[in-house]
Amino acid sequence: IAWHDNHAVLAVASRHERSSRDVEGSVNLYLDEGEHVEGSSLQRAHPVTSLAWHPKHRVLASGWENGEITVWNEHERELFEIVAVHRAAVLRINWHLNGHKFVSLDEDGTCCVWRVDQKCRPQSVPMQQYANKGAMTHCVIRAIKTPPAASASEMDFLAFGG
């Protein structure tokens, strides 16, 4: 479950057990008075493992047990899918404060940094990828100011671990 920090919208992830071996997942959006956002239901053959709202827009990134990442742009009513990078459950997704990228961490120790365009469409391949032994469960991504002599006036700092 995840409230957006700047908009009155709530994302709710559900797990549906069809049998002892068959588990599906879904994400639904609700407004602050509890009314379901029409056409916002997203369903997959695997359970949801993480949810993260874009810091400014009504854009939700979801991680799934099979390693898939989906990005739903509520304003544009567009869904973007990333399917071939993570091979294990995506345990965490964190957006950069300005929303131009996000980080995904998985159960096998893979950390990916994804750039998104102005409509929050993610690139099909990560801009950076790191490997760790064991699950990564926490991440911080922040912009830091650099000295004037540095080549860029602002750089990103990324810390992750499990």
C-alpha beads as a LAMMPS data file, in Angstrom:
LAMMPS data file: protein, C-alpha beads

162 atoms
161 bonds

1 atom types
1 bond types

-500.0 500.0 xlo xhi
-500.0 500.0 ylo yhi
-500.0 500.0 zlo zhi

Masses

1 110.0

Atoms # bond

1 1 1 0.000 0.000 0.000
2 1 1 1.397 3.425 -0.930
3 1 1 -0.071 6.948 -0.732
4 1 1 1.284 9.503 -3.164
5 1 1 3.017 12.346 -1.303
6 1 1 1.563 15.128 -3.498
7 1 1 -1.668 13.736 -4.941
8 1 1 -4.719 12.224 -3.267
9 1 1 -4.249 8.750 -4.710
10 1 1 -3.538 5.407 -3.049
11 1 1 -1.982 2.296 -4.650
12 1 1 -3.035 -1.045 -3.180
13 1 1 -1.272 -4.284 -4.085
14 1 1 -3.192 -7.536 -3.695
15 1 1 -2.213 -11.180 -3.751
16 1 1 -4.646 -13.756 -5.145
17 1 1 -4.044 -17.448 -4.478
18 1 1 -5.746 -19.569 -7.115
19 1 1 -4.135 -22.739 -5.738
20 1 1 -1.183 -23.647 -3.498
21 1 1 1.197 -23.180 -6.454
22 1 1 -0.625 -20.537 -8.463
23 1 1 -0.447 -17.012 -7.039
24 1 1 -1.359 -13.867 -8.980
25 1 1 -1.001 -10.215 -8.112
26 1 1 -2.740 -6.938 -8.859
27 1 1 -2.422 -3.210 -8.237
28 1 1 -5.438 -0.901 -7.961
29 1 1 -5.600 2.856 -7.478
30 1 1 -8.070 4.666 -5.214
31 1 1 -8.824 8.335 -4.587
32 1 1 -8.778 9.810 -1.070
33 1 1 -12.494 9.121 -0.512
34 1 1 -12.013 5.455 -1.423
35 1 1 -13.401 5.501 -4.956
36 1 1 -11.612 3.182 -7.399
37 1 1 -9.806 4.923 -10.276
38 1 1 -11.512 3.534 -13.383
39 1 1 -9.188 1.632 -15.720
40 1 1 -6.272 1.624 -13.283
41 1 1 -6.246 -2.077 -12.381
42 1 1 -3.059 -3.912 -13.301
43 1 1 -2.848 -7.694 -13.023
44 1 1 -0.003 -10.137 -13.465
45 1 1 0.608 -13.865 -13.066
46 1 1 2.949 -13.095 -10.141
47 1 1 2.489 -11.153 -6.881
48 1 1 3.546 -7.527 -6.431
49 1 1 6.675 -7.127 -4.283
50 1 1 7.207 -3.336 -4.266
51 1 1 5.438 -0.048 -5.055
52 1 1 6.893 3.452 -5.477
53 1 1 5.246 6.711 -6.557
54 1 1 7.058 9.272 -8.694
55 1 1 7.834 12.260 -6.413
56 1 1 5.864 14.774 -8.540
57 1 1 3.557 12.991 -10.994
58 1 1 0.851 10.353 -10.769
59 1 1 3.250 7.680 -11.996
60 1 1 3.587 4.381 -10.143
61 1 1 6.479 1.929 -10.482
62 1 1 5.701 -1.626 -9.369
63 1 1 8.101 -4.512 -8.824
64 1 1 6.901 -8.075 -9.255
65 1 1 7.977 -11.450 -7.882
66 1 1 9.201 -12.640 -11.312
67 1 1 11.567 -9.646 -11.675
68 1 1 9.309 -7.586 -13.908
69 1 1 8.921 -3.830 -13.377
70 1 1 5.875 -1.923 -14.581
71 1 1 5.510 1.850 -14.720
72 1 1 1.910 3.154 -14.902
73 1 1 1.450 6.784 -15.946
74 1 1 -2.025 7.634 -14.637
75 1 1 -2.210 11.008 -16.413
76 1 1 -1.290 9.578 -19.849
77 1 1 -3.015 6.223 -19.125
78 1 1 0.120 4.419 -20.363
79 1 1 1.824 1.278 -19.074
80 1 1 5.518 0.568 -19.604
81 1 1 7.099 -2.802 -18.862
82 1 1 10.669 -3.858 -18.094
83 1 1 10.947 -7.632 -18.234
84 1 1 14.421 -8.908 -19.074
85 1 1 16.815 -7.492 -16.460
86 1 1 15.897 -8.697 -12.962
87 1 1 15.732 -12.466 -12.629
88 1 1 14.399 -12.462 -9.053
89 1 1 11.746 -10.625 -7.042
90 1 1 12.130 -6.833 -7.135
91 1 1 12.246 -5.999 -3.430
92 1 1 12.618 -2.224 -3.622
93 1 1 12.092 0.673 -6.011
94 1 1 13.191 4.217 -5.089
95 1 1 12.698 7.333 -7.220
96 1 1 15.284 10.091 -7.346
97 1 1 13.905 13.281 -5.743
98 1 1 13.635 15.080 -9.095
99 1 1 12.009 12.040 -10.749
100 1 1 14.371 11.689 -13.704
101 1 1 15.471 8.189 -12.666
102 1 1 14.705 5.369 -10.259
103 1 1 16.583 2.466 -8.696
104 1 1 15.405 -1.141 -8.456
105 1 1 16.851 -3.801 -6.133
106 1 1 16.200 -7.524 -6.305
107 1 1 16.374 -10.652 -4.193
108 1 1 19.505 -11.958 -5.975
109 1 1 21.543 -8.795 -5.335
110 1 1 21.088 -6.875 -8.586
111 1 1 20.745 -3.094 -8.420
112 1 1 19.672 -1.193 -11.554
113 1 1 19.446 2.552 -12.185
114 1 1 16.793 3.487 -14.759
115 1 1 16.532 6.813 -16.595
116 1 1 13.044 8.015 -17.559
117 1 1 12.000 10.622 -20.133
118 1 1 9.632 13.592 -19.643
119 1 1 6.582 11.277 -19.780
120 1 1 8.243 8.964 -17.224
121 1 1 8.851 6.229 -19.802
122 1 1 11.802 4.116 -18.620
123 1 1 14.637 3.131 -20.921
124 1 1 14.607 -0.538 -21.933
125 1 1 18.093 -1.062 -20.486
126 1 1 19.408 0.302 -17.182
127 1 1 21.893 3.165 -17.299
128 1 1 23.864 1.418 -14.524
129 1 1 23.766 -2.083 -13.085
130 1 1 25.504 -3.428 -9.983
131 1 1 25.749 -6.903 -8.481
132 1 1 25.926 -7.874 -4.817
133 1 1 25.953 -11.243 -3.101
134 1 1 22.548 -11.766 -1.545
135 1 1 19.351 -9.771 -1.476
136 1 1 19.459 -5.980 -1.573
137 1 1 16.736 -4.504 0.595
138 1 1 17.584 -0.808 1.081
139 1 1 18.630 2.021 -1.180
140 1 1 19.265 5.768 -1.041
141 1 1 19.681 7.931 -4.141
142 1 1 20.340 11.641 -3.691
143 1 1 21.826 14.536 -5.609
144 1 1 24.953 16.014 -4.066
145 1 1 26.648 19.301 -4.871
146 1 1 30.169 19.072 -6.218
147 1 1 33.015 21.578 -5.972
148 1 1 33.172 24.174 -8.779
149 1 1 36.293 22.483 -10.186
150 1 1 34.331 19.268 -10.879
151 1 1 32.998 18.602 -14.365
152 1 1 29.350 18.605 -13.306
153 1 1 27.614 20.932 -10.867
154 1 1 25.521 18.125 -9.432
155 1 1 26.135 14.383 -9.170
156 1 1 24.057 11.542 -7.820
157 1 1 25.032 9.508 -4.800
158 1 1 23.770 5.940 -4.642
159 1 1 24.030 3.665 -1.620
160 1 1 22.486 0.217 -1.389
161 1 1 22.712 -2.876 0.775
162 1 1 20.856 -5.796 2.239

Bonds

1 1 1 2
2 1 2 3
3 1 3 4
4 1 4 5
5 1 5 6
6 1 6 7
7 1 7 8
8 1 8 9
9 1 9 10
10 1 10 11
11 1 11 12
12 1 12 13
13 1 13 14
14 1 14 15
15 1 15 16
16 1 16 17
17 1 17 18
18 1 18 19
19 1 19 20
20 1 20 21
21 1 21 22
22 1 22 23
23 1 23 24
24 1 24 25
25 1 25 26
26 1 26 27
27 1 27 28
28 1 28 29
29 1 29 30
30 1 30 31
31 1 31 32
32 1 32 33
33 1 33 34
34 1 34 35
35 1 35 36
36 1 36 37
37 1 37 38
38 1 38 39
39 1 39 40
40 1 40 41
41 1 41 42
42 1 42 43
43 1 43 44
44 1 44 45
45 1 45 46
46 1 46 47
47 1 47 48
48 1 48 49
49 1 49 50
50 1 50 51
51 1 51 52
52 1 52 53
53 1 53 54
54 1 54 55
55 1 55 56
56 1 56 57
57 1 57 58
58 1 58 59
59 1 59 60
60 1 60 61
61 1 61 62
62 1 62 63
63 1 63 64
64 1 64 65
65 1 65 66
66 1 66 67
67 1 67 68
68 1 68 69
69 1 69 70
70 1 70 71
71 1 71 72
72 1 72 73
73 1 73 74
74 1 74 75
75 1 75 76
76 1 76 77
77 1 77 78
78 1 78 79
79 1 79 80
80 1 80 81
81 1 81 82
82 1 82 83
83 1 83 84
84 1 84 85
85 1 85 86
86 1 86 87
87 1 87 88
88 1 88 89
89 1 89 90
90 1 90 91
91 1 91 92
92 1 92 93
93 1 93 94
94 1 94 95
95 1 95 96
96 1 96 97
97 1 97 98
98 1 98 99
99 1 99 100
100 1 100 101
101 1 101 102
102 1 102 103
103 1 103 104
104 1 104 105
105 1 105 106
106 1 106 107
107 1 107 108
108 1 108 109
109 1 109 110
110 1 110 111
111 1 111 112
112 1 112 113
113 1 113 114
114 1 114 115
115 1 115 116
116 1 116 117
117 1 117 118
118 1 118 119
119 1 119 120
120 1 120 121
121 1 121 122
122 1 122 123
123 1 123 124
124 1 124 125
125 1 125 126
126 1 126 127
127 1 127 128
128 1 128 129
129 1 129 130
130 1 130 131
131 1 131 132
132 1 132 133
133 1 133 134
134 1 134 135
135 1 135 136
136 1 136 137
137 1 137 138
138 1 138 139
139 1 139 140
140 1 140 141
141 1 141 142
142 1 142 143
143 1 143 144
144 1 144 145
145 1 145 146
146 1 146 147
147 1 147 148
148 1 148 149
149 1 149 150
150 1 150 151
151 1 151 152
152 1 152 153
153 1 153 154
154 1 154 155
155 1 155 156
156 1 156 157
157 1 157 158
158 1 158 159
159 1 159 160
160 1 160 161
161 1 161 162
